[in-house]
Every structure is written in C-alpha cells, then in structure tokens.
Amino acid sequence: MTMSNGIIITTNAGFFARRFERYLARSIQISRRSAEVVVREQARGLIRQAFIYTPPMAGRSFFQGKKASQRAIQATISRATIIKSQTKVERSLASQTSSTPREVLLEMLEDLKLSPAALADKIRANQRPDKHYPDSAQKFYASRQSVKSVQQIFERTMGVTAAGWCTAATALGVVFPDWIGRWAGKNNGTVVFQSSETMIMFKAVNRNRHMDGATIQRALDYAYDKQANKMRNSLIKAIARGVLRREDVFLT
C-alpha cells in the first residue's frame, strides 16, 4: 500500500491485516512523530498481541496461559489413559486360568510396562493437530506414577509454539517469561525491520513446527484485529479531545 507521504508499508495479506494496515496508515499520516517510530510502536503492540493469542495463552495472560496449558495436558492424559496397578494386574494374571481374561490382562500388562516416554509418544500419535485427544481414540492402561511422569514430559514442551515470537520480541523490547524463552533456540523465529525514505517493512516469522499452521494464523488474525482496535480507539479519543478532526481520520 502506498500512502500519501510516499511511504510503503507491507503486512501479511488478509482482512485483519488490511484493517490493521488502514489504521496504521492513518496513524502515520496524522502523527507528529516519524513514520518509523509509529511503525515500531505498533509492531511492538502486534507482537504483544501475538503472544497473547498464541497457545497456550489463547487470549490469556502468560501466567493464566501456563496454568491453562497444565490443565489441558492433564485432561489429555486423563482421556488417553485408564489407571491400573501393575502389581494387581500381575497378581490377577498369576491366578487366572481362563484364556480370555488372561488375554485381556496381558494386554493391560503390556501397556503398564511402557516407559513414560513411550506412553507419551503413543498419546501424541493420537492427538489431532490442535493437540485435542479424541474421545474415540485408543485408551492406554497406565499406573499413577507413569501418568505423573507423562504429565512432566508434556509440560517440558509448554511455550515452544509461542517462542517463535521471541526473536521479534527481543528486537522490539517486548518482555516474555522464561518458560517461553527457553524454547527460543528450538523455535527460532525471525524478524526484519527495514526503513528508508520510501519504505518501511516489519516482518516477524514464527517457524512453528509444534502446532498446526491454522492455529498460528488465527493468533495473527486476533493480534491484527486487537492492535487495529487500539489504534482506532486512540484516534477516536484524539477526535473527542479536539486534537483531530473526524473527517481527517475516517476518510471515505
């Protein structure tokens, strides 16, 4: 998009990005600050919003997102497992003579002997791209201790999707917690900020491989929409104070 002052701003395609772009253009045109300062400010806000709407936050704070992720992991494991005692199953097997019950007990014992890492892999294999565990998917027998260990294994990956914004956040001075930052090296997003007399380009990429791309796109749509609303509200307040004229802000 080329603006009246000759500067070209580039954003991702899509309705929400274009709406953000329109309000960014108006903000640049009426601001007393330089275009680069305005773009950096809005890019900073955009990355904050991207964090807020990327799992596990999904519209929540970092603290709430972490707690929600822990609860979601617990719910997934609960849907995927049936708690049994290996000792009790082995005792039942030793005293059982009928072939059919023995087959069932042997299947239970096979699951119960899985290492936590192997059980975690089997659970992941049945998860949908959005990490939901279908009610119709296979259930695995597991001990309480094994379930606890699987919970810890899954919790180690919390924040890996959101970590794709860390590079951009660091460049723009956006703060994020350590439980997300620890994954910055694994999900190493990129950031580019270029500015000249005729062009300003801000590009942040989340190279997520932990979750489906549609989830990241939804997070970006929310981020664009929320940051556009912030600019719109700021412009409306300026009109109310008489600093700006409505006809100068909301052009037809």
Backbone bond lengths (Angstrom), bond angles and torsions (degrees), N, CA, C in turn:
res aa  C-N    CA-C-N  psi(-1)  N-CA   C-N-CA  omega(-1)  CA-C   N-CA-C  phi
1 M - - - 1.457 - - 1.515 108.88 -
2 T 1.338 117.37 128.37 1.465 122.18 176.98 1.518 109.07 -99.67
3 M 1.330 116.48 129.64 1.458 120.11 -178.58 1.522 110.56 -100.59
4 S 1.323 113.85 172.21 1.467 118.85 -174.67 1.515 112.63 -63.41
5 N 1.325 117.02 -25.95 1.463 118.99 178.97 1.526 111.97 -87.04
6 G 1.352 115.70 5.39 1.459 120.26 175.17 1.506 115.33 87.31
7 I 1.336 118.27 -1.66 1.453 120.96 -178.19 1.528 109.59 -86.29
8 I 1.322 116.44 138.57 1.453 121.83 177.10 1.520 108.74 -104.59
9 I 1.330 116.38 127.00 1.459 122.21 176.87 1.515 107.77 -110.26
10 T 1.317 117.64 133.76 1.461 119.72 178.94 1.525 110.25 -114.61
11 T 1.340 116.62 135.75 1.461 122.17 175.71 1.518 108.12 -138.24
12 N 1.334 116.31 172.73 1.465 120.41 175.54 1.524 109.88 -65.89
13 A 1.327 116.29 149.68 1.456 119.99 177.68 1.521 109.95 -71.28
14 G 1.327 116.47 157.70 1.461 120.50 178.22 1.508 110.59 129.52
15 F 1.348 115.58 156.09 1.460 121.18 -176.11 1.522 112.09 -57.28
16 F 1.326 117.46 -49.28 1.464 120.80 -175.52 1.525 111.41 -67.24
17 A 1.324 116.75 -37.06 1.458 120.34 177.26 1.522 110.51 -66.42
18 R 1.324 116.95 -39.85 1.472 120.03 179.62 1.521 110.90 -66.79
19 R 1.329 117.11 -36.24 1.470 120.35 177.23 1.530 109.67 -65.25
20 F 1.309 116.17 -44.61 1.461 120.94 175.90 1.524 110.07 -57.90
21 E 1.316 115.55 -43.58 1.466 121.86 -178.48 1.528 111.58 -61.33
22 R 1.334 116.66 -40.48 1.476 120.52 -179.81 1.521 110.87 -63.07
23 Y 1.342 116.50 -46.37 1.467 118.90 -179.22 1.531 111.45 -70.89
24 L 1.306 116.85 -31.08 1.460 119.78 175.74 1.521 110.10 -65.53
25 A 1.322 116.37 -42.00 1.463 120.61 178.88 1.524 111.23 -61.12
26 R 1.346 116.74 -44.54 1.467 120.17 179.20 1.522 110.53 -65.35
27 S 1.333 116.42 -40.30 1.467 120.09 -179.59 1.523 111.02 -62.31
28 I 1.324 116.97 -39.76 1.466 121.11 178.66 1.519 110.58 -66.98
29 Q 1.318 117.03 -43.11 1.461 121.34 -175.36 1.523 112.66 -64.88
30 I 1.328 117.45 -35.46 1.470 119.80 -174.58 1.521 113.04 -101.03
31 S 1.338 117.24 -4.98 1.461 119.94 -177.95 1.530 111.25 -81.02
32 R 1.313 115.38 148.30 1.464 120.93 174.46 1.533 111.08 -84.79
33 R 1.308 115.34 -9.91 1.459 119.87 178.49 1.528 109.73 -87.42
34 S 1.318 115.64 165.98 1.464 119.38 -179.53 1.519 110.47 -70.05
35 A 1.328 115.43 157.67 1.463 120.64 179.12 1.518 110.43 -60.04
36 E 1.322 117.03 -39.86 1.466 120.07 -178.07 1.518 111.20 -63.28
37 V 1.333 117.74 -40.46 1.458 121.41 179.28 1.530 110.41 -63.93
38 V 1.326 117.15 -42.91 1.464 121.49 -179.93 1.522 110.43 -64.87
39 V 1.334 116.22 -44.33 1.472 119.63 -179.38 1.522 110.68 -64.47
40 R 1.312 117.73 -42.80 1.464 120.17 178.67 1.529 111.06 -61.06
41 E 1.312 116.38 -41.71 1.461 120.65 179.77 1.527 110.90 -62.00
42 Q 1.332 116.12 -45.47 1.457 119.75 -179.19 1.534 111.79 -72.47
43 A 1.319 116.93 -33.07 1.467 120.29 175.78 1.523 109.65 -64.89
44 R 1.322 116.58 -39.76 1.465 121.12 177.27 1.537 110.06 -61.10
45 G 1.329 115.49 -45.44 1.463 119.55 178.21 1.514 111.86 -64.24
46 L 1.323 116.14 -37.17 1.472 120.72 179.94 1.528 111.18 -63.78
47 I 1.322 117.25 -41.69 1.460 120.93 178.83 1.529 110.61 -67.49
48 R 1.328 117.16 -38.63 1.471 119.28 175.39 1.523 110.13 -58.51
49 Q 1.329 115.78 -45.16 1.463 120.00 179.96 1.528 111.20 -66.37
50 A 1.332 116.85 -36.57 1.468 120.13 178.60 1.528 110.38 -61.59
51 F 1.326 116.98 -41.18 1.460 120.80 175.53 1.534 110.16 -59.89
52 I 1.336 115.77 -46.74 1.459 121.01 -174.55 1.527 112.11 -61.21
53 Y 1.337 116.46 -34.09 1.467 119.14 -174.50 1.527 114.05 -103.75
54 T 1.325 117.06 1.31 1.461 119.90 174.62 1.524 109.32 -89.86
55 P 1.336 118.98 135.70 1.467 120.82 177.70 1.528 111.25 -54.76
56 P 1.332 117.30 141.78 1.466 125.43 9.47 1.525 115.12 -91.42
57 M 1.338 119.81 5.20 1.456 119.78 -177.74 1.530 111.98 -66.97
58 A 1.341 117.07 -53.55 1.474 121.57 176.93 1.522 112.32 49.99
59 G 1.335 116.44 46.98 1.457 121.40 177.99 1.512 114.15 96.25
60 R 1.325 116.61 1.09 1.462 120.82 -178.62 1.525 111.11 -108.31
61 S 1.322 115.43 173.30 1.458 120.29 175.15 1.526 109.53 -71.74
62 F 1.344 116.22 168.90 1.465 120.24 177.81 1.534 110.38 -58.38
63 F 1.334 116.31 -44.80 1.470 120.78 -178.90 1.521 110.78 -62.78
64 Q 1.341 116.49 -47.48 1.459 120.49 -180.00 1.523 111.11 -65.71
65 G 1.336 116.31 -36.66 1.458 120.05 178.92 1.513 112.46 -63.67
66 K 1.325 116.02 -40.59 1.463 120.11 178.78 1.520 110.90 -64.01
67 K 1.335 116.33 -45.12 1.461 120.51 179.61 1.527 110.85 -64.52
68 A 1.329 116.27 -40.95 1.468 120.52 179.25 1.528 110.70 -64.09
69 S 1.329 116.30 -37.38 1.463 120.55 178.94 1.523 110.66 -65.49
70 Q 1.315 117.01 -41.74 1.457 120.70 178.57 1.528 111.03 -62.63
71 R 1.349 115.72 -40.71 1.468 119.49 178.51 1.527 110.85 -67.57
72 A 1.332 116.54 -39.04 1.470 120.38 179.79 1.527 111.44 -65.27
73 I 1.327 116.64 -39.66 1.469 120.99 177.37 1.523 109.96 -63.40
74 Q 1.310 115.47 -43.81 1.464 120.28 179.14 1.531 110.61 -61.37
75 A 1.327 116.72 -41.91 1.464 120.99 179.67 1.530 111.11 -66.19
76 T 1.334 116.30 -39.32 1.468 120.32 177.89 1.523 111.13 -61.45
77 I 1.316 115.64 -47.62 1.468 119.87 -179.18 1.528 110.21 -64.28
78 S 1.319 116.61 -37.17 1.459 120.73 178.87 1.527 111.47 -63.45
79 R 1.349 116.10 -39.18 1.465 120.04 178.57 1.536 111.69 -71.37
80 A 1.320 115.66 -26.91 1.465 119.72 -173.29 1.520 113.83 -93.61
81 T 1.321 118.46 -10.59 1.467 119.91 -173.05 1.527 112.41 -128.66
82 I 1.329 114.03 157.69 1.463 123.19 172.52 1.527 106.24 -125.40
83 I 1.314 116.39 119.70 1.464 120.78 -174.36 1.536 110.78 -74.11
84 K 1.315 114.65 126.50 1.458 121.73 176.10 1.528 109.69 -141.70
85 S 1.308 116.01 153.47 1.468 121.21 175.74 1.523 108.86 -93.17
86 Q 1.314 116.96 123.42 1.465 120.53 179.92 1.521 110.82 -62.18
87 T 1.325 116.79 -38.76 1.469 120.69 -179.62 1.525 111.03 -61.83
88 K 1.325 116.82 -43.73 1.470 120.82 -179.31 1.526 111.23 -67.66
89 V 1.334 116.12 -38.85 1.463 119.67 178.59 1.529 110.21 -64.47
90 E 1.321 116.54 -42.13 1.472 120.34 179.31 1.526 111.17 -64.02
91 R 1.328 117.23 -37.80 1.461 120.87 177.90 1.521 110.69 -65.99
92 S 1.348 115.64 -42.56 1.463 119.76 179.09 1.520 110.83 -63.49
93 L 1.324 115.47 -39.51 1.468 120.49 179.96 1.526 111.24 -64.30
94 A 1.320 115.85 -39.20 1.478 120.35 -178.56 1.524 112.00 -66.59
95 S 1.330 116.91 -29.86 1.465 120.54 -177.12 1.520 113.39 -98.69
96 Q 1.347 116.80 -4.48 1.464 120.93 -176.17 1.527 110.18 -92.27
97 T 1.330 115.65 129.61 1.464 120.42 -179.91 1.526 112.96 -108.54
98 S 1.313 116.92 -23.15 1.470 120.53 -179.10 1.531 109.93 -71.51
99 S 1.335 118.33 137.94 1.464 121.93 -173.42 1.530 113.40 -68.12
100 T 1.328 117.53 -41.01 1.470 119.82 -176.87 1.523 112.28 -64.27
101 P 1.323 119.16 -52.85 1.475 118.85 175.98 1.526 113.02 -57.71
102 R 1.324 117.38 -35.00 1.457 120.51 -179.90 1.526 110.92 -64.10
103 E 1.329 116.55 -38.39 1.472 120.16 177.93 1.519 111.36 -62.46
104 V 1.321 114.62 -41.84 1.478 119.30 178.56 1.521 109.90 -64.42
105 L 1.316 116.62 -44.89 1.468 120.13 -179.51 1.529 111.88 -65.10
106 L 1.318 116.33 -36.66 1.468 120.09 178.17 1.533 110.86 -65.83
107 E 1.333 116.46 -37.85 1.470 120.18 176.30 1.525 110.24 -64.36
108 M 1.323 116.74 -42.95 1.472 120.96 176.63 1.524 110.38 -58.40
109 L 1.342 114.86 -46.95 1.458 119.85 -176.95 1.528 111.65 -64.56
110 E 1.330 116.22 -34.79 1.463 120.25 177.92 1.531 110.93 -61.03
111 D 1.350 115.78 -44.16 1.469 120.06 176.71 1.526 111.14 -65.31
112 L 1.334 115.64 -44.53 1.462 120.56 -175.28 1.537 112.30 -64.12
113 K 1.329 116.94 -24.27 1.468 120.74 179.95 1.536 112.74 -86.59
114 L 1.334 116.15 -3.58 1.471 119.02 177.20 1.520 109.98 -64.91
115 S 1.309 116.67 140.52 1.465 119.99 173.13 1.531 108.69 -69.42
116 P 1.324 119.13 155.53 1.468 120.60 177.62 1.531 112.61 -54.99
117 A 1.335 116.59 -38.16 1.470 120.07 179.87 1.528 110.92 -65.13
118 A 1.329 116.65 -41.34 1.468 120.68 179.14 1.522 110.59 -67.12
119 L 1.325 116.59 -40.30 1.461 120.63 178.09 1.527 110.45 -64.45
120 A 1.315 116.45 -41.49 1.465 120.79 178.05 1.525 110.62 -60.14
121 D 1.332 116.92 -41.27 1.471 121.52 178.60 1.526 111.18 -62.90
122 K 1.323 116.89 -40.82 1.467 120.70 -179.89 1.530 110.93 -66.77
123 I 1.307 116.54 -38.07 1.467 120.49 177.97 1.525 109.87 -66.09
124 R 1.334 116.24 -44.89 1.463 120.35 179.00 1.525 111.36 -59.73
125 A 1.320 116.42 -37.91 1.464 121.14 -177.03 1.522 111.97 -62.23
126 N 1.334 117.06 -25.02 1.464 121.30 -179.30 1.529 113.24 -97.11
127 Q 1.324 116.74 -7.46 1.458 119.57 -179.80 1.528 111.23 -72.99
128 R 1.305 115.72 146.83 1.459 120.90 173.60 1.528 109.00 -75.62
129 P 1.329 117.82 168.63 1.474 119.96 178.42 1.526 113.87 -56.13
130 D 1.347 116.86 -29.37 1.467 119.70 179.59 1.528 111.96 -86.89
131 K 1.344 116.90 10.03 1.464 125.54 177.13 1.530 113.81 77.72
132 H 1.333 118.11 2.79 1.463 120.41 176.45 1.521 109.90 -72.02
133 Y 1.342 116.07 140.35 1.462 120.75 177.33 1.528 107.90 -102.69
134 P 1.332 117.44 112.11 1.474 120.60 -175.52 1.529 111.80 -62.55
135 D 1.319 116.32 143.92 1.461 120.56 177.81 1.527 111.27 -63.87
136 S 1.336 116.22 -26.24 1.467 120.57 -177.97 1.533 113.00 -84.08
137 A 1.323 117.44 -6.09 1.464 120.88 -177.28 1.530 110.91 -74.43
138 Q 1.306 115.45 165.12 1.467 122.01 -177.81 1.524 111.42 -60.77
139 K 1.331 114.93 140.35 1.464 121.65 174.66 1.526 108.40 -104.74
140 F 1.338 115.80 143.24 1.466 120.54 -177.21 1.529 109.78 -118.04
141 Y 1.325 115.70 141.21 1.459 120.55 175.61 1.527 108.63 -78.90
142 A 1.325 115.33 135.66 1.462 119.32 -177.41 1.519 110.19 -153.09
143 S 1.313 116.09 151.58 1.468 121.09 175.82 1.520 109.33 -81.44
144 R 1.317 116.12 163.66 1.466 120.13 178.84 1.538 111.21 -62.11
145 Q 1.323 115.74 -38.95 1.463 119.54 179.41 1.522 111.31 -66.02
146 S 1.327 116.82 -40.01 1.462 120.44 178.40 1.521 110.96 -64.35
147 V 1.334 115.71 -41.75 1.472 120.42 177.84 1.533 110.72 -61.11
148 K 1.314 115.74 -41.36 1.469 120.16 178.31 1.528 110.86 -62.49
149 S 1.327 116.57 -40.73 1.462 121.00 179.57 1.527 111.58 -67.75
150 V 1.339 116.80 -38.78 1.470 120.84 177.59 1.526 109.96 -63.95
151 Q 1.326 116.79 -39.58 1.469 121.10 177.09 1.533 109.37 -57.54
152 Q 1.308 116.75 -45.10 1.467 120.97 179.75 1.524 111.42 -64.86
153 I 1.328 117.08 -38.14 1.470 120.82 178.06 1.523 110.53 -62.78
154 F 1.336 116.72 -46.24 1.460 120.40 -179.90 1.538 111.96 -66.16
155 E 1.320 116.06 -36.49 1.470 119.47 -178.62 1.525 111.93 -66.93
156 R 1.329 116.64 -22.62 1.470 119.44 179.12 1.523 111.92 -64.29
157 T 1.322 117.11 -24.15 1.473 119.95 -178.23 1.533 112.56 -94.26
158 M 1.314 117.97 0.82 1.462 119.46 179.58 1.529 110.21 -60.01
159 G 1.312 116.32 131.62 1.457 121.23 176.92 1.511 114.74 95.51
160 V 1.343 118.10 -6.43 1.463 119.76 -175.97 1.527 111.50 -66.52
161 T 1.333 118.07 -34.75 1.473 120.30 178.89 1.522 110.48 -69.71
162 A 1.321 116.70 -48.18 1.467 120.67 -178.84 1.524 112.03 -65.46
163 A 1.334 117.10 -24.39 1.468 121.05 -177.61 1.520 112.62 -62.17
164 G 1.331 116.90 -17.88 1.460 119.75 178.02 1.520 113.87 -62.73
165 W 1.337 116.95 -15.49 1.471 120.61 178.13 1.530 112.35 -94.91
166 C 1.331 117.42 -3.27 1.466 120.16 -173.52 1.530 112.93 -62.44
167 T 1.321 117.43 -40.09 1.461 120.16 -179.00 1.516 111.02 -60.95
168 A 1.331 116.16 -46.59 1.464 120.51 178.41 1.524 110.52 -66.01
169 A 1.337 116.34 -40.41 1.459 120.30 -179.47 1.524 111.38 -62.19
170 T 1.321 116.74 -42.87 1.462 120.96 179.09 1.526 111.00 -62.79
171 A 1.319 116.08 -41.01 1.466 120.35 -179.52 1.522 112.05 -66.01
172 L 1.332 116.68 -28.88 1.463 120.99 -175.34 1.527 113.31 -104.56
173 G 1.315 117.28 -1.03 1.461 120.16 178.40 1.517 114.14 79.80
174 V 1.331 117.52 27.59 1.463 122.02 177.07 1.527 108.67 -91.31
175 V 1.318 116.50 128.56 1.465 121.85 -175.60 1.531 110.38 -85.96
176 F 1.329 116.11 140.17 1.464 121.87 176.16 1.525 108.18 -142.15
177 P 1.335 118.18 155.82 1.472 120.76 -175.51 1.525 113.30 -77.30
178 D 1.328 115.14 162.68 1.467 121.34 -177.87 1.529 112.47 -63.94
179 W 1.345 117.26 -32.51 1.466 118.66 -176.51 1.533 111.42 -68.47
180 I 1.322 117.08 -15.56 1.466 121.61 171.01 1.522 109.95 -96.03
181 G 1.315 116.47 -43.88 1.458 121.29 -177.44 1.520 114.11 -60.47
182 R 1.342 117.51 -26.48 1.468 120.31 -179.18 1.524 112.43 -62.24
183 W 1.366 116.24 -19.80 1.457 120.80 -178.09 1.520 113.40 -98.89
184 A 1.318 117.11 3.93 1.472 119.87 -176.28 1.526 112.20 -57.93
185 G 1.324 116.81 -33.55 1.458 119.75 179.90 1.518 113.27 -73.63
186 K 1.337 116.86 -26.80 1.466 121.05 -178.91 1.530 110.79 -84.00
187 N 1.317 115.82 -47.33 1.471 120.45 177.58 1.523 106.92 -107.02
188 N 1.320 115.36 72.88 1.469 120.35 -171.56 1.524 110.86 -83.44
189 G 1.315 115.07 90.66 1.460 119.95 174.99 1.519 110.12 -65.38
190 T 1.320 115.76 170.96 1.467 120.39 179.96 1.521 110.26 -126.79
191 V 1.311 115.71 161.67 1.465 120.53 177.24 1.527 109.06 -143.86
192 V 1.309 115.21 140.79 1.467 122.06 175.83 1.529 107.59 -134.38
193 F 1.308 116.34 128.94 1.469 120.59 173.80 1.526 106.77 -131.40
194 Q 1.322 115.67 112.04 1.457 121.62 -179.82 1.528 109.50 -120.77
195 S 1.300 115.90 137.46 1.461 120.30 -178.57 1.519 110.20 -139.85
196 S 1.329 115.30 133.42 1.465 121.37 175.05 1.528 107.54 -142.97
197 E 1.299 117.02 -174.26 1.463 120.18 -178.93 1.522 111.94 -67.10
198 T 1.317 117.72 -23.68 1.466 120.52 -175.44 1.526 114.38 -119.05
199 M 1.350 117.51 -4.98 1.451 118.34 -173.89 1.525 111.52 -150.35
200 I 1.323 115.49 137.66 1.464 121.58 171.06 1.523 106.88 -129.38
201 M 1.322 116.46 125.36 1.453 119.98 179.51 1.520 110.22 -128.79
202 F 1.323 114.73 125.19 1.460 121.10 172.99 1.518 107.31 -117.79
203 K 1.329 116.11 124.56 1.463 120.12 -178.78 1.518 109.20 -136.77
204 A 1.326 115.77 118.08 1.461 121.59 175.53 1.518 108.00 -119.15
205 V 1.326 116.70 131.31 1.466 121.73 -178.03 1.517 109.68 -121.74
206 N 1.334 115.95 128.40 1.461 122.18 173.65 1.523 106.96 -100.73
207 R 1.322 117.12 106.15 1.465 121.88 -176.61 1.530 110.53 -84.60
208 N 1.308 115.20 53.50 1.458 121.74 -175.85 1.526 112.40 -66.75
209 R 1.326 115.72 132.66 1.459 121.09 172.39 1.523 110.95 -125.81
210 H 1.310 116.98 4.99 1.457 121.97 -176.00 1.523 112.10 -92.93
211 M 1.329 116.37 -22.18 1.457 120.43 -176.93 1.514 109.30 -140.51
212 D 1.332 116.96 160.38 1.459 121.21 -176.52 1.521 111.72 -63.73
213 G 1.338 115.91 148.38 1.455 121.62 -177.48 1.507 113.33 -63.07
214 A 1.343 117.70 -28.88 1.461 120.98 -179.72 1.529 110.90 -62.19
215 T 1.325 116.64 -34.62 1.463 120.62 178.96 1.522 110.61 -65.69
216 I 1.325 117.09 -41.04 1.461 121.19 178.03 1.530 110.18 -66.59
217 Q 1.325 117.24 -39.67 1.459 120.20 179.58 1.527 110.68 -63.54
218 R 1.333 117.39 -40.42 1.466 120.35 177.41 1.521 110.40 -63.34
219 A 1.332 116.22 -40.36 1.467 119.84 178.30 1.526 110.37 -61.27
220 L 1.333 116.42 -42.38 1.464 120.41 178.76 1.523 111.72 -65.62
221 D 1.330 117.16 -40.48 1.462 120.47 178.25 1.523 110.53 -60.08
222 Y 1.333 116.14 -45.33 1.468 120.01 177.43 1.528 110.50 -62.26
223 A 1.316 116.38 -42.90 1.463 120.63 -178.50 1.525 111.16 -61.73
224 Y 1.330 116.64 -47.40 1.466 120.76 177.20 1.522 110.92 -58.98
225 D 1.330 116.16 -45.36 1.460 121.00 -176.67 1.525 111.31 -63.94
226 K 1.331 117.10 -46.75 1.466 121.02 -177.59 1.526 111.50 -66.55
227 Q 1.330 116.50 -41.03 1.461 118.74 -179.49 1.526 110.68 -70.57
228 A 1.341 117.37 -34.46 1.469 120.84 174.98 1.523 109.96 -62.75
229 N 1.331 116.32 -40.64 1.472 120.08 177.85 1.518 111.55 -62.74
230 K 1.325 116.70 -38.08 1.467 119.86 178.60 1.533 110.61 -62.93
231 M 1.333 116.23 -43.41 1.466 119.26 177.44 1.518 111.03 -64.19
232 R 1.320 116.88 -42.80 1.470 121.18 179.88 1.523 110.61 -60.64
233 N 1.341 116.64 -45.99 1.467 120.23 179.47 1.522 111.79 -62.52
234 S 1.321 116.24 -38.20 1.457 120.61 178.24 1.529 110.92 -64.10
235 L 1.323 115.73 -41.23 1.465 120.00 178.85 1.523 111.33 -66.85
236 I 1.331 116.55 -40.39 1.472 120.68 178.95 1.520 110.69 -63.83
237 K 1.323 117.96 -40.36 1.470 121.38 177.93 1.528 110.71 -63.62
238 A 1.337 115.72 -38.74 1.467 119.53 178.24 1.526 110.69 -64.84
239 I 1.308 117.44 -36.36 1.473 121.73 176.50 1.524 109.76 -65.71
240 A 1.331 116.80 -44.21 1.471 121.64 -179.39 1.521 111.58 -62.11
241 R 1.327 116.57 -33.79 1.473 119.93 179.06 1.520 112.12 -80.62
242 G 1.313 116.02 -7.26 1.457 119.49 -179.36 1.514 113.38 83.09
243 V 1.331 116.36 7.80 1.464 120.19 179.30 1.527 110.29 -72.80
244 L 1.342 115.93 -35.58 1.457 121.61 -179.57 1.518 110.45 -124.49
245 R 1.315 115.53 154.74 1.461 120.70 174.54 1.530 108.88 -94.21
246 R 1.325 115.12 139.53 1.464 119.36 -178.12 1.524 111.45 -57.12
247 E 1.342 116.46 -41.26 1.453 119.96 -177.03 1.535 112.62 -67.01
248 D 1.342 116.20 -20.64 1.456 119.38 177.45 1.531 112.23 -83.00
249 V 1.335 115.33 -22.59 1.461 120.19 -177.02 1.521 112.52 -92.78
250 F 1.334 115.05 -49.49 1.458 119.78 -176.38 1.521 110.29 -105.11
251 L 1.316 114.39 80.40 1.464 120.53 179.87 1.524 109.78 -74.08
252 T 1.291 117.13 146.57 1.461 121.65 176.92 1.526 109.32 -85.99
